[in-house]
Amino acid sequence: MTAATTRLACLVILGLVLALPPVAGAGNAPLKRALAAWSHRIGADARAIGLSATRRHPRRMTLRANHFRLDALRARRALGVQRPSTARGRRAKALALAAFRNYAIVGREWALSGRARLRHLRALATRHASIAKRYATKGNRQLVAAARLLR
């Protein structure tokens, strides 16, 4: 489970780094700034989870996974109030909201994986980690696509 969680955290970080858009149109600038800020914050949370998993601290990993989930939900709320002015901006917003929804699921699954690990239920922990990986991969793709639309 430790190696899978670490790989998953690396996938999330990679997706978030790629999602930071370099330039946006004037009407979509606030959306771009919000997306970049929340992507950075979620990436930092993912790195912390990966570090805790690598060092085999399931309690700390669970705590950080819950924080990751709350940040993903806060990001959805923050991006939900943005009003993009172009069709590309609206599509980017929809993709970003879907990505952060998937990240909230990832955080929940990581937390469940950590709790299962504390109870010495390795098979269950692995199952939750693989579900998290699936949603993280999907969220990464959506976030990268959103960033490309805002260039």
N, CA, C and O atoms as a GROMACS GRO file, in nm:
protein
  604
    1MET      N    1   0.081  -0.118   0.000
    1MET     CA    2   0.000   0.000   0.000
    1MET      C    3   0.086   0.126   0.000
    1MET      O    4   0.047   0.226  -0.060
    2THR      N    5   0.196   0.123   0.062
    2THR     CA    6   0.281   0.240   0.072
    2THR      C    7   0.331   0.284  -0.065
    2THR      O    8   0.327   0.402  -0.098
    3ALA      N    9   0.376   0.190  -0.145
    3ALA     CA   10   0.427   0.224  -0.277
    3ALA      C   11   0.314   0.275  -0.366
    3ALA      O   12   0.334   0.368  -0.444
    4ALA      N   13   0.196   0.216  -0.356
    4ALA     CA   14   0.082   0.260  -0.438
    4ALA      C   15   0.040   0.401  -0.399
    4ALA      O   16   0.009   0.482  -0.486
    5THR      N   17   0.037   0.430  -0.271
    5THR     CA   18  -0.001   0.563  -0.226
    5THR      C   19   0.102   0.666  -0.269
    5THR      O   20   0.066   0.778  -0.307
    6THR      N   21   0.227   0.631  -0.264
    6THR     CA   22   0.332   0.722  -0.307
    6THR      C   23   0.320   0.750  -0.456
    6THR      O   24   0.331   0.865  -0.499
    7ARG      N   25   0.297   0.645  -0.534
    7ARG     CA   26   0.279   0.664  -0.679
    7ARG      C   27   0.158   0.752  -0.706
    7ARG      O   28   0.162   0.838  -0.794
    8LEU      N   29   0.052   0.730  -0.632
    8LEU     CA   30  -0.068   0.808  -0.651
    8LEU      C   31  -0.044   0.955  -0.618
    8LEU      O   32  -0.090   1.044  -0.690
    9ALA      N   33   0.028   0.980  -0.511
    9ALA     CA   34   0.060   1.118  -0.475
    9ALA      C   35   0.145   1.183  -0.584
    9ALA      O   36   0.126   1.300  -0.616
   10CYS      N   37   0.239   1.108  -0.641
   10CYS     CA   38   0.321   1.160  -0.750
   10CYS      C   39   0.237   1.192  -0.872
   10CYS      O   40   0.262   1.291  -0.940
   11LEU      N   41   0.137   1.108  -0.902
   11LEU     CA   42   0.048   1.133  -1.015
   11LEU      C   43  -0.030   1.262  -0.994
   11LEU      O   44  -0.045   1.343  -1.086
   12VAL      N   45  -0.080   1.281  -0.872
   12VAL     CA   46  -0.155   1.403  -0.843
   12VAL      C   47  -0.066   1.525  -0.856
   12VAL      O   48  -0.106   1.626  -0.914
   13ILE      N   49   0.054   1.517  -0.804
   13ILE     CA   50   0.148   1.630  -0.811
   13ILE      C   51   0.180   1.661  -0.957
   13ILE      O   52   0.182   1.778  -0.996
   14LEU      N   53   0.207   1.559  -1.036
   14LEU     CA   54   0.238   1.580  -1.178
   14LEU      C   55   0.123   1.648  -1.249
   14LEU      O   56   0.143   1.742  -1.326
   15GLY      N   57   0.003   1.601  -1.224
   15GLY     CA   58  -0.114   1.662  -1.286
   15GLY      C   59  -0.132   1.807  -1.245
   15GLY      O   60  -0.169   1.891  -1.327
   16LEU      N   61  -0.105   1.836  -1.119
   16LEU     CA   62  -0.121   1.973  -1.072
   16LEU      C   63  -0.015   2.066  -1.128
   16LEU      O   64  -0.043   2.182  -1.158
   17VAL      N   65   0.107   2.016  -1.141
   17VAL     CA   66   0.215   2.098  -1.197
   17VAL      C   67   0.185   2.129  -1.343
   17VAL      O   68   0.205   2.242  -1.389
   18LEU      N   69   0.137   2.030  -1.416
   18LEU     CA   70   0.104   2.051  -1.556
   18LEU      C   71  -0.018   2.141  -1.574
   18LEU      O   72  -0.036   2.201  -1.680
   19ALA      N   73  -0.101   2.150  -1.472
   19ALA     CA   74  -0.224   2.226  -1.482
   19ALA      C   75  -0.204   2.376  -1.460
   19ALA      O   76  -0.295   2.455  -1.486
   20LEU      N   77  -0.089   2.417  -1.414
   20LEU     CA   78  -0.068   2.559  -1.391
   20LEU      C   79  -0.054   2.630  -1.526
   20LEU      O   80   0.049   2.616  -1.592
   21PRO      N   81  -0.156   2.705  -1.566
   21PRO     CA   82  -0.154   2.768  -1.697
   21PRO      C   83  -0.065   2.892  -1.699
   21PRO      O   84  -0.063   2.968  -1.602
   22PRO      N   85   0.008   2.913  -1.809
   22PRO     CA   86   0.098   3.028  -1.817
   22PRO      C   87   0.027   3.161  -1.844
   22PRO      O   88   0.066   3.262  -1.786
   23VAL      N   89  -0.074   3.164  -1.931
   23VAL     CA   90  -0.138   3.289  -1.972
   23VAL      C   91  -0.288   3.266  -1.991
   23VAL      O   92  -0.328   3.158  -2.035
   24ALA      N   93  -0.371   3.365  -1.960
   24ALA     CA   94  -0.515   3.352  -1.982
   24ALA      C   95  -0.568   3.479  -2.045
   24ALA      O   96  -0.502   3.583  -2.044
   25GLY      N   97  -0.689   3.470  -2.099
   25GLY     CA   98  -0.755   3.586  -2.153
   25GLY      C   99  -0.798   3.678  -2.040
   25GLY      O  100  -0.807   3.635  -1.925
   26ALA      N  101  -0.826   3.805  -2.074
   26ALA     CA  102  -0.858   3.903  -1.970
   26ALA      C  103  -0.982   3.865  -1.892
   26ALA      O  104  -0.986   3.883  -1.770
   27GLY      N  105  -1.085   3.812  -1.959
   27GLY     CA  106  -1.209   3.778  -1.892
   27GLY      C  107  -1.199   3.654  -1.805
   27GLY      O  108  -1.281   3.633  -1.716
   28ASN      N  109  -1.098   3.571  -1.830
   28ASN     CA  110  -1.083   3.448  -1.754
   28ASN      C  111  -0.968   3.455  -1.653
   28ASN      O  112  -0.935   3.355  -1.591
   29ALA      N  113  -0.909   3.572  -1.637
   29ALA     CA  114  -0.794   3.586  -1.548
   29ALA      C  115  -0.825   3.549  -1.402
   29ALA      O  116  -0.745   3.479  -1.340
   30PRO      N  117  -0.938   3.592  -1.346
   30PRO     CA  118  -0.965   3.552  -1.208
   30PRO      C  119  -0.981   3.399  -1.193
   30PRO      O  120  -0.936   3.341  -1.095
   31LEU      N  121  -1.043   3.337  -1.290
   31LEU     CA  122  -1.058   3.192  -1.288
   31LEU      C  123  -0.921   3.125  -1.296
   31LEU      O  124  -0.894   3.028  -1.225
   32LYS      N  125  -0.835   3.178  -1.381
   32LYS     CA  126  -0.701   3.122  -1.396
   32LYS      C  127  -0.622   3.134  -1.266
   32LYS      O  128  -0.555   3.040  -1.225
   33ARG      N  129  -0.630   3.250  -1.201
   33ARG     CA  130  -0.558   3.271  -1.075
   33ARG      C  131  -0.609   3.178  -0.966
   33ARG      O  132  -0.531   3.120  -0.891
   34ALA      N  133  -0.740   3.165  -0.958
   34ALA     CA  134  -0.798   3.076  -0.857
   34ALA      C  135  -0.758   2.932  -0.882
   34ALA      O  136  -0.725   2.858  -0.790
   35LEU      N  137  -0.762   2.891  -1.008
   35LEU     CA  138  -0.725   2.754  -1.043
   35LEU      C  139  -0.579   2.727  -1.010
   35LEU      O  140  -0.545   2.621  -0.956
   36ALA      N  141  -0.493   2.821  -1.041
   36ALA     CA  142  -0.350   2.804  -1.012
   36ALA      C  143  -0.325   2.797  -0.861
   36ALA      O  144  -0.246   2.715  -0.815
   37ALA      N  145  -0.391   2.883  -0.786
   37ALA     CA  146  -0.371   2.886  -0.641
   37ALA      C  147  -0.417   2.755  -0.577
   37ALA      O  148  -0.347   2.698  -0.494
   38TRP      N  149  -0.535   2.710  -0.614
   38TRP     CA  150  -0.587   2.587  -0.554
   38TRP      C  151  -0.510   2.464  -0.602
   38TRP      O  152  -0.493   2.369  -0.527
   39SER      N  153  -0.464   2.466  -0.724
   39SER     CA  154  -0.382   2.355  -0.774
   39SER      C  155  -0.254   2.344  -0.694
   39SER      O  156  -0.210   2.234  -0.659
   40HIS      N  157  -0.194   2.458  -0.666
   40HIS     CA  158  -0.070   2.459  -0.587
   40HIS      C  159  -0.096   2.406  -0.446
   40HIS      O  160  -0.017   2.326  -0.393
   41ARG      N  161  -0.204   2.450  -0.386
   41ARG     CA  162  -0.237   2.407  -0.250
   41ARG      C  163  -0.264   2.256  -0.244
   41ARG      O  164  -0.216   2.188  -0.153
   42ILE      N  165  -0.339   2.205  -0.340
   42ILE     CA  166  -0.371   2.061  -0.345
   42ILE      C  167  -0.243   1.981  -0.370
   42ILE      O  168  -0.225   1.873  -0.313
   43GLY      N  169  -0.155   2.034  -0.454
   43GLY     CA  170  -0.027   1.966  -0.480
   43GLY      C  171   0.057   1.954  -0.354
   43GLY      O  172   0.120   1.851  -0.330
   44ALA      N  173   0.059   2.060  -0.274
   44ALA     CA  174   0.133   2.056  -0.148
   44ALA      C  175   0.074   1.952  -0.053
   44ALA      O  176   0.146   1.880   0.016
   45ASP      N  177  -0.059   1.946  -0.050
   45ASP     CA  178  -0.125   1.845   0.033
   45ASP      C  179  -0.090   1.704  -0.013
   45ASP      O  180  -0.064   1.616   0.069
   46ALA      N  181  -0.088   1.683  -0.145
   46ALA     CA  182  -0.057   1.551  -0.200
   46ALA      C  183   0.087   1.510  -0.166
   46ALA      O  184   0.114   1.394  -0.135
   47ARG      N  185   0.179   1.607  -0.173
   47ARG     CA  186   0.318   1.576  -0.136
   47ARG      C  187   0.327   1.534   0.010
   47ARG      O  188   0.401   1.442   0.044
   48ALA      N  189   0.252   1.601   0.096
   48ALA     CA  190   0.253   1.566   0.238
   48ALA      C  191   0.198   1.426   0.261
   48ALA      O  192   0.250   1.351   0.344
   49ILE      N  193   0.095   1.390   0.188
   49ILE     CA  194   0.038   1.256   0.201
   49ILE      C  195   0.138   1.152   0.154
   49ILE      O  196   0.157   1.049   0.218
   50GLY      N  197   0.202   1.179   0.042
   50GLY     CA  198   0.302   1.086  -0.010
   50GLY      C  199   0.418   1.067   0.087
   50GLY      O  200   0.467   0.956   0.104
   51LEU      N  201   0.460   1.175   0.150
   51LEU     CA  202   0.567   1.167   0.248
   51LEU      C  203   0.526   1.083   0.369
   51LEU      O  204   0.603   1.000   0.418
   52SER      N  205   0.404   1.105   0.417
   52SER     CA  206   0.356   1.026   0.530
   52SER      C  207   0.344   0.879   0.495
   52SER      O  208   0.375   0.792   0.576
   53ALA      N  209   0.300   0.851   0.374
   53ALA     CA  210   0.287   0.711   0.331
   53ALA      C  211   0.423   0.646   0.317
   53ALA      O  212   0.442   0.531   0.356
   54THR      N  213   0.518   0.719   0.261
   54THR     CA  214   0.653   0.666   0.243
   54THR      C  215   0.717   0.634   0.377
   54THR      O  216   0.788   0.534   0.391
   55ARG      N  217   0.692   0.719   0.474
   55ARG     CA  218   0.752   0.700   0.606
   55ARG      C  219   0.668   0.608   0.696
   55ARG      O  220   0.698   0.590   0.814
   56ARG      N  221   0.563   0.552   0.638
   56ARG     CA  222   0.476   0.456   0.707
   56ARG      C  223   0.415   0.512   0.835
   56ARG      O  224   0.429   0.458   0.944
   57HIS      N  225   0.345   0.624   0.815
   57HIS     CA  226   0.273   0.688   0.925
   57HIS      C  227   0.125   0.693   0.886
   57HIS      O  228   0.077   0.797   0.840
   58PRO      N  229   0.052   0.583   0.904
   58PRO     CA  230  -0.087   0.581   0.857
   58PRO      C  231  -0.178   0.682   0.928
   58PRO      O  232  -0.272   0.733   0.866
   59ARG      N  233  -0.153   0.711   1.054
   59ARG     CA  234  -0.236   0.811   1.123
   59ARG      C  235  -0.215   0.949   1.062
   59ARG      O  236  -0.311   1.022   1.034
   60ARG      N  237  -0.090   0.984   1.042
   60ARG     CA  238  -0.058   1.114   0.982
   60ARG      C  239  -0.110   1.120   0.839
   60ARG      O  240  -0.161   1.223   0.795
   61MET      N  241  -0.097   1.009   0.766
   61MET     CA  242  -0.148   1.004   0.629
   61MET      C  243  -0.299   1.025   0.626
   61MET      O  244  -0.350   1.097   0.540
   62THR      N  245  -0.369   0.964   0.720
   62THR     CA  246  -0.514   0.979   0.728
   62THR      C  247  -0.552   1.123   0.758
   62THR      O  248  -0.645   1.178   0.697
   63LEU      N  249  -0.483   1.184   0.851
   63LEU     CA  250  -0.509   1.323   0.885
   63LEU      C  251  -0.486   1.415   0.765
   63LEU      O  252  -0.567   1.502   0.736
   64ARG      N  253  -0.376   1.394   0.696
   64ARG     CA  254  -0.345   1.477   0.580
   64ARG      C  255  -0.439   1.449   0.464
   64ARG      O  256  -0.470   1.539   0.386
   65ALA      N  257  -0.486   1.324   0.452
   65ALA     CA  258  -0.583   1.291   0.346
   65ALA      C  259  -0.715   1.364   0.371
   65ALA      O  260  -0.779   1.411   0.277
   66ASN      N  261  -0.755   1.372   0.496
   66ASN     CA  262  -0.876   1.448   0.529
   66ASN      C  263  -0.858   1.596   0.496
   66ASN      O  264  -0.951   1.661   0.447
   67HIS      N  265  -0.740   1.649   0.522
   67HIS     CA  266  -0.710   1.788   0.488
   67HIS      C  267  -0.713   1.807   0.336
   67HIS      O  268  -0.765   1.907   0.287
   68PHE      N  269  -0.656   1.712   0.263
   68PHE     CA  270  -0.658   1.714   0.116
   68PHE      C  271  -0.802   1.720   0.066
   68PHE      O  272  -0.835   1.798  -0.023
   69ARG      N  273  -0.888   1.636   0.124
   69ARG     CA  274  -1.028   1.631   0.082
   69ARG      C  275  -1.098   1.765   0.109
   69ARG      O  276  -1.171   1.816   0.024
   70LEU      N  277  -1.074   1.822   0.227
   70LEU     CA  278  -1.136   1.950   0.260
   70LEU      C  279  -1.087   2.061   0.167
   70LEU      O  280  -1.165   2.147   0.126
   71ASP      N  281  -0.959   2.060   0.133
   71ASP     CA  282  -0.907   2.160   0.040
   71ASP      C  283  -0.968   2.142  -0.099
   71ASP      O  284  -0.996   2.241  -0.167
   72ALA      N  285  -0.989   2.018  -0.141
   72ALA     CA  286  -1.052   1.995  -0.271
   72ALA      C  287  -1.196   2.048  -0.271
   72ALA      O  288  -1.240   2.106  -0.370
   73LEU      N  289  -1.266   2.029  -0.162
   73LEU     CA  290  -1.403   2.082  -0.152
   73LEU      C  291  -1.403   2.234  -0.146
   73LEU      O  292  -1.491   2.299  -0.204
   74ARG      N  293  -1.305   2.292  -0.077
   74ARG     CA  294  -1.294   2.438  -0.074
   74ARG      C  295  -1.261   2.494  -0.212
   74ARG      O  296  -1.311   2.599  -0.251
   75ALA      N  297  -1.177   2.422  -0.285
   75ALA     CA  298  -1.142   2.465  -0.421
   75ALA      C  299  -1.266   2.465  -0.510
   75ALA      O  300  -1.286   2.557  -0.589
   76ARG      N  301  -1.348   2.362  -0.497
   76ARG     CA  302  -1.472   2.357  -0.575
   76ARG      C  303  -1.560   2.477  -0.543
   76ARG      O  304  -1.618   2.539  -0.632
   77ARG      N  305  -1.570   2.508  -0.415
   77ARG     CA  306  -1.652   2.622  -0.374
   77ARG      C  307  -1.594   2.753  -0.429
   77ARG      O  308  -1.668   2.839  -0.477
   78ALA      N  309  -1.462   2.767  -0.422
   78ALA     CA  310  -1.398   2.891  -0.469
   78ALA      C  311  -1.410   2.906  -0.621
   78ALA      O  312  -1.432   3.016  -0.670
   79LEU      N  313  -1.397   2.797  -0.694
   79LEU     CA  314  -1.409   2.804  -0.839
   79LEU      C  315  -1.554   2.815  -0.884
   79LEU      O  316  -1.582   2.865  -0.993
   80GLY      N  317  -1.646   2.768  -0.802
   80GLY     CA  318  -1.787   2.773  -0.837
   80GLY      C  319  -1.841   2.914  -0.849
   80GLY      O  320  -1.934   2.938  -0.926
   81VAL      N  321  -1.784   3.008  -0.776
   81VAL     CA  322  -1.832   3.146  -0.781
   81VAL      C  323  -1.768   3.227  -0.893
   81VAL      O  324  -1.810   3.339  -0.920
   82GLN      N  325  -1.668   3.171  -0.959
   82GLN     CA  326  -1.601   3.242  -1.069
   82GLN      C  327  -1.696   3.250  -1.188
   82GLN      O  328  -1.773   3.158  -1.213
   83ARG      N  329  -1.690   3.361  -1.260
   83ARG     CA  330  -1.775   3.383  -1.378
   83ARG      C  331  -1.687   3.406  -1.501
   83ARG      O  332  -1.654   3.521  -1.532
   84PRO      N  333  -1.650   3.300  -1.571
   84PRO     CA  334  -1.570   3.317  -1.692
   84PRO      C  335  -1.651   3.386  -1.801
   84PRO      O  336  -1.773   3.374  -1.806
   85SER      N  337  -1.581   3.457  -1.888
   85SER     CA  338  -1.650   3.537  -1.990
   85SER      C  339  -1.654   3.470  -2.127
   85SER      O  340  -1.725   3.518  -2.216
   86THR      N  341  -1.582   3.363  -2.146
   86THR     CA  342  -1.579   3.297  -2.277
   86THR      C  343  -1.627   3.152  -2.264
   86THR      O  344  -1.634   3.096  -2.154
   87ALA      N  345  -1.659   3.095  -2.378
   87ALA     CA  346  -1.701   2.955  -2.380
   87ALA      C  347  -1.588   2.864  -2.333
   87ALA      O  348  -1.611   2.766  -2.262
   88ARG      N  349  -1.465   2.896  -2.375
   88ARG     CA  350  -1.350   2.817  -2.329
   88ARG      C  351  -1.334   2.827  -2.178
   88ARG      O  352  -1.301   2.728  -2.112
   89GLY      N  353  -1.357   2.943  -2.124
   89GLY     CA  354  -1.349   2.961  -1.979
   89GLY      C  355  -1.456   2.881  -1.906
   89GLY      O  356  -1.430   2.823  -1.801
   90ARG      N  357  -1.577   2.880  -1.963
   90ARG     CA  358  -1.684   2.802  -1.901
   90ARG      C  359  -1.653   2.653  -1.905
   90ARG      O  360  -1.679   2.581  -1.809
   91ARG      N  361  -1.598   2.608  -2.016
   91ARG     CA  362  -1.560   2.466  -2.027
   91ARG      C  363  -1.446   2.434  -1.929
   91ARG      O  364  -1.446   2.329  -1.864
   92ALA      N  365  -1.350   2.525  -1.918
   92ALA     CA  366  -1.238   2.506  -1.824
   92ALA      C  367  -1.290   2.500  -1.681
   92ALA      O  368  -1.244   2.418  -1.601
   93LYS      N  369  -1.385   2.586  -1.648
   93LYS     CA  370  -1.443   2.585  -1.514
   93LYS      C  371  -1.512   2.452  -1.486
   93LYS      O  372  -1.496   2.395  -1.378
   94ALA      N  373  -1.588   2.403  -1.582
   94ALA     CA  374  -1.658   2.276  -1.563
   94ALA      C  375  -1.558   2.162  -1.542
   94ALA      O  376  -1.578   2.076  -1.456
   95LEU      N  377  -1.451   2.161  -1.621
   95LEU     CA  378  -1.348   2.058  -1.606
   95LEU      C  379  -1.277   2.069  -1.470
   95LEU      O  380  -1.250   1.967  -1.406
   96ALA      N  381  -1.248   2.190  -1.428
   96ALA     CA  382  -1.180   2.210  -1.300
   96ALA      C  383  -1.269   2.167  -1.184
   96ALA      O  384  -1.222   2.106  -1.088
   97LEU      N  385  -1.397   2.199  -1.192
   97LEU     CA  386  -1.489   2.157  -1.086
   97LEU      C  387  -1.498   2.004  -1.079
   97LEU      O  388  -1.501   1.947  -0.970
   98ALA      N  389  -1.501   1.940  -1.195
   98ALA     CA  390  -1.503   1.793  -1.198
   98ALA      C  391  -1.373   1.736  -1.141
   98ALA      O  392  -1.374   1.636  -1.070
   99ALA      N  393  -1.261   1.800  -1.174
   99ALA     CA  394  -1.131   1.753  -1.124
   99ALA      C  395  -1.126   1.762  -0.972
   99ALA      O  396  -1.083   1.667  -0.906
  100PHE      N  397  -1.169   1.873  -0.916
  100PHE     CA  398  -1.164   1.887  -0.771
  100PHE      C  399  -1.266   1.797  -0.702
  100PHE      O  400  -1.244   1.755  -0.589
  101ARG      N  401  -1.377   1.768  -0.769
  101ARG     CA  402  -1.471   1.669  -0.714
  101ARG      C  403  -1.403   1.533  -0.706
  101ARG      O  404  -1.417   1.461  -0.607
  102ASN      N  405  -1.329   1.497  -0.812
  102ASN     CA  406  -1.255   1.371  -0.811
  102ASN      C  407  -1.147   1.371  -0.704
  102ASN      O  408  -1.123   1.268  -0.641
  103TYR      N  409  -1.082   1.485  -0.683
  103TYR     CA  410  -0.980   1.493  -0.578
  103TYR      C  411  -1.041   1.476  -0.440
  103TYR      O  412  -0.978   1.421  -0.350
  104ALA      N  413  -1.165   1.524  -0.421
  104ALA     CA  414  -1.232   1.503  -0.292
  104ALA      C  415  -1.254   1.354  -0.269
  104ALA      O  416  -1.240   1.305  -0.156
  105ILE      N  417  -1.289   1.282  -0.374
  105ILE     CA  418  -1.305   1.137  -0.363
  105ILE      C  419  -1.170   1.072  -0.333
  105ILE      O  420  -1.162   0.979  -0.253
  106VAL      N  421  -1.065   1.121  -0.397
  106VAL     CA  422  -0.931   1.069  -0.372
  106VAL      C  423  -0.894   1.086  -0.225
  106VAL      O  424  -0.842   0.993  -0.163
  107GLY      N  425  -0.919   1.203  -0.170
  107GLY     CA  426  -0.889   1.228  -0.029
  107GLY      C  427  -0.965   1.133   0.062
  107GLY      O  428  -0.909   1.081   0.159
  108ARG      N  429  -1.092   1.112   0.032
  108ARG     CA  430  -1.172   1.020   0.113
  108ARG      C  431  -1.116   0.878   0.106
  108ARG      O  432  -1.105   0.811   0.209
  109GLU      N  433  -1.079   0.834  -0.014
  109GLU     CA  434  -1.027   0.698  -0.031
  109GLU      C  435  -0.890   0.683   0.037
  109GLU      O  436  -0.862   0.578   0.095
  110TRP      N  437  -0.806   0.786   0.030
  110TRP     CA  438  -0.677   0.781   0.100
  110TRP      C  439  -0.700   0.770   0.250
  110TRP      O  440  -0.631   0.693   0.318
  111ALA      N  441  -0.796   0.846   0.302
  111ALA     CA  442  -0.825   0.839   0.446
  111ALA      C  443  -0.876   0.700   0.484
  111ALA      O  444  -0.836   0.644   0.587
  112LEU      N  445  -0.963   0.644   0.402
  112LEU     CA  446  -1.012   0.509   0.429
  112LEU      C  447  -0.899   0.407   0.422
  112LEU      O  448  -0.896   0.310   0.498
  113SER      N  449  -0.808   0.429   0.329
  113SER     CA  450  -0.693   0.340   0.317
  113SER      C  451  -0.606   0.346   0.442
  113SER      O  452  -0.560   0.243   0.492
  114GLY      N  453  -0.584   0.465   0.492
  114GLY     CA  454  -0.505   0.481   0.614
  114GLY      C  455  -0.572   0.416   0.735
  114GLY      O  456  -0.506   0.354   0.818
  115ARG      N  457  -0.704   0.434   0.744
  115ARG     CA  458  -0.777   0.372   0.856
  115ARG      C  459  -0.772   0.220   0.847
  115ARG      O  460  -0.757   0.152   0.949
  116ALA      N  461  -0.784   0.167   0.726
  116ALA     CA  462  -0.776   0.022   0.708
  116ALA      C  463  -0.636  -0.028   0.744
  116ALA      O  464  -0.619  -0.135   0.803
  117ARG      N  465  -0.537   0.052   0.709
  117ARG     CA  466  -0.399   0.015   0.742
  117ARG      C  467  -0.378   0.011   0.894
  117ARG      O  468  -0.308  -0.077   0.945
  118LEU      N  469  -0.439   0.104   0.965
  118LEU     CA  470  -0.428   0.105   1.111
  118LEU      C  471  -0.493  -0.019   1.173
  118LEU      O  472  -0.449  -0.066   1.278
  119ARG      N  473  -0.596  -0.071   1.108
  119ARG     CA  474  -0.663  -0.191   1.158
  119ARG      C  475  -0.600  -0.319   1.103
  119ARG      O  476  -0.651  -0.429   1.124
  120HIS      N  477  -0.488  -0.304   1.032
  120HIS     CA  478  -0.413  -0.416   0.975
  120HIS      C  479  -0.493  -0.493   0.870
  120HIS      O  480  -0.482  -0.615   0.858
  121LEU      N  481  -0.575  -0.420   0.794
  121LEU     CA  482  -0.654  -0.478   0.686
  121LEU      C  483  -0.589  -0.440   0.553
  121LEU      O  484  -0.635  -0.350   0.484
  122ARG      N  485  -0.483  -0.508   0.520
  122ARG     CA  486  -0.403  -0.471   0.404
  122ARG      C  487  -0.480  -0.479   0.272
  122ARG      O  488  -0.466  -0.392   0.187
  123ALA      N  489  -0.561  -0.583   0.255
  123ALA     CA  490  -0.636  -0.598   0.130
  123ALA      C  491  -0.733  -0.482   0.112
  123ALA      O  492  -0.746  -0.428   0.002
  124LEU      N  493  -0.801  -0.444   0.218
  124LEU     CA  494  -0.894  -0.331   0.211
  124LEU      C  495  -0.818  -0.201   0.186
  124LEU      O  496  -0.864  -0.117   0.108
  125ALA      N  497  -0.705  -0.184   0.251
  125ALA     CA  498  -0.624  -0.064   0.230
  125ALA      C  499  -0.579  -0.054   0.085
  125ALA      O  500  -0.582   0.054   0.026
  126THR      N  501  -0.538  -0.166   0.028
  126THR     CA  502  -0.494  -0.167  -0.111
  126THR      C  503  -0.610  -0.135  -0.205
  126THR      O  504  -0.594  -0.063  -0.304
  127ARG      N  505  -0.728  -0.188  -0.172
  127ARG     CA  506  -0.846  -0.161  -0.255
  127ARG      C  507  -0.879  -0.012  -0.256
  127ARG      O  508  -0.904   0.046  -0.362
  128HIS      N  509  -0.878   0.050  -0.139
  128HIS     CA  510  -0.905   0.194  -0.131
  128HIS      C  511  -0.798   0.275  -0.205
  128HIS      O  512  -0.829   0.374  -0.271
  129ALA      N  513  -0.674   0.233  -0.194
  129ALA     CA  514  -0.565   0.303  -0.263
  129ALA      C  515  -0.581   0.292  -0.414
  129ALA      O  516  -0.553   0.388  -0.486
  130SER      N  517  -0.625   0.177  -0.464
  130SER     CA  518  -0.642   0.163  -0.609
  130SER      C  519  -0.760   0.245  -0.659
  130SER      O  520  -0.755   0.298  -0.770
  131ILE      N  521  -0.865   0.256  -0.580
  131ILE     CA  522  -0.977   0.343  -0.617
  131ILE      C  523  -0.930   0.488  -0.621
  131ILE      O  524  -0.964   0.562  -0.713
  132ALA      N  525  -0.851   0.527  -0.522
  132ALA     CA  526  -0.797   0.664  -0.520
  132ALA      C  527  -0.712   0.690  -0.642
  132ALA      O  528  -0.717   0.799  -0.700
  133LYS      N  529  -0.633   0.592  -0.682
  133LYS     CA  530  -0.547   0.610  -0.799
  133LYS      C  531  -0.630   0.635  -0.924
  133LYS      O  532  -0.596   0.720  -1.006
  134ARG      N  533  -0.738   0.560  -0.938
  134ARG     CA  534  -0.824   0.576  -1.056
  134ARG      C  535  -0.883   0.716  -1.062
  134ARG      O  536  -0.881   0.780  -1.168
  135TYR      N  537  -0.934   0.764  -0.950
  135TYR     CA  538  -0.993   0.898  -0.948
  135TYR      C  539  -0.887   1.008  -0.961
  135TYR      O  540  -0.913   1.112  -1.021
  136ALA      N  541  -0.769   0.985  -0.906
  136ALA     CA  542  -0.662   1.085  -0.919
  136ALA      C  543  -0.619   1.098  -1.064
  136ALA      O  544  -0.595   1.210  -1.111
  137THR      N  545  -0.608   0.988  -1.134
  137THR     CA  546  -0.570   0.991  -1.274
  137THR      C  547  -0.673   1.069  -1.356
  137THR      O  548  -0.638   1.151  -1.440
  138LYS      N  549  -0.799   1.042  -1.329
  138LYS     CA  550  -0.907   1.112  -1.400
  138LYS      C  551  -0.905   1.261  -1.367
  138LYS      O  552  -0.918   1.345  -1.456
  139GLY      N  553  -0.889   1.294  -1.239
  139GLY     CA  554  -0.883   1.434  -1.198
  139GLY      C  555  -0.764   1.508  -1.259
  139GLY      O  556  -0.776   1.624  -1.298
  140ASN      N  557  -0.650   1.440  -1.267
  140ASN     CA  558  -0.532   1.501  -1.328
  140ASN      C  559  -0.559   1.537  -1.474
  140ASN      O  560  -0.526   1.646  -1.519
  141ARG      N  561  -0.619   1.444  -1.547
  141ARG     CA  562  -0.649   1.470  -1.688
  141ARG      C  563  -0.743   1.589  -1.704
  141ARG      O  564  -0.723   1.674  -1.791
  142GLN      N  565  -0.843   1.595  -1.618
  142GLN     CA  566  -0.939   1.705  -1.626
  142GLN      C  567  -0.873   1.838  -1.592
  142GLN      O  568  -0.902   1.939  -1.657
  143LEU      N  569  -0.787   1.840  -1.493
  143LEU     CA  570  -0.722   1.964  -1.454
  143LEU      C  571  -0.626   2.012  -1.562
  143LEU      O  572  -0.617   2.132  -1.589
  144VAL      N  573  -0.554   1.921  -1.624
  144VAL     CA  574  -0.464   1.958  -1.734
  144VAL      C  575  -0.544   2.012  -1.851
  144VAL      O  576  -0.504   2.111  -1.913
  145ALA      N  577  -0.658   1.950  -1.882
  145ALA     CA  578  -0.742   1.998  -1.991
  145ALA      C  579  -0.797   2.137  -1.961
  145ALA      O  580  -0.804   2.221  -2.050
  146ALA      N  581  -0.836   2.161  -1.836
  146ALA     CA  582  -0.885   2.292  -1.796
  146ALA      C  583  -0.777   2.399  -1.813
  146ALA      O  584  -0.804   2.509  -1.860
  147ALA      N  585  -0.655   2.364  -1.773
  147ALA     CA  586  -0.544   2.459  -1.786
  147ALA      C  587  -0.515   2.491  -1.932
  147ALA      O  588  -0.487   2.606  -1.966
  148ARG      N  589  -0.522   2.391  -2.016
  148ARG     CA  590  -0.498   2.415  -2.159
  148ARG      C  591  -0.602   2.508  -2.218
  148ARG      O  592  -0.571   2.590  -2.305
  149LEU      N  593  -0.725   2.497  -2.173
  149LEU     CA  594  -0.830   2.585  -2.224
  149LEU      C  595  -0.809   2.730  -2.180
  149LEU      O  596  -0.857   2.822  -2.247
  150LEU      N  597  -0.741   2.751  -2.071
  150LEU     CA  598  -0.721   2.887  -2.020
  150LEU      C  599  -0.592   2.952  -2.073
  150LEU      O  600  -0.561   3.065  -2.034
  151ARG      N  601  -0.520   2.886  -2.157
  151ARG     CA  602  -0.397   2.946  -2.211
  151ARG      C  603  -0.428   3.059  -2.303
  151ARG      O  604  -0.336   3.121  -2.358
   0.00000   0.00000   0.00000
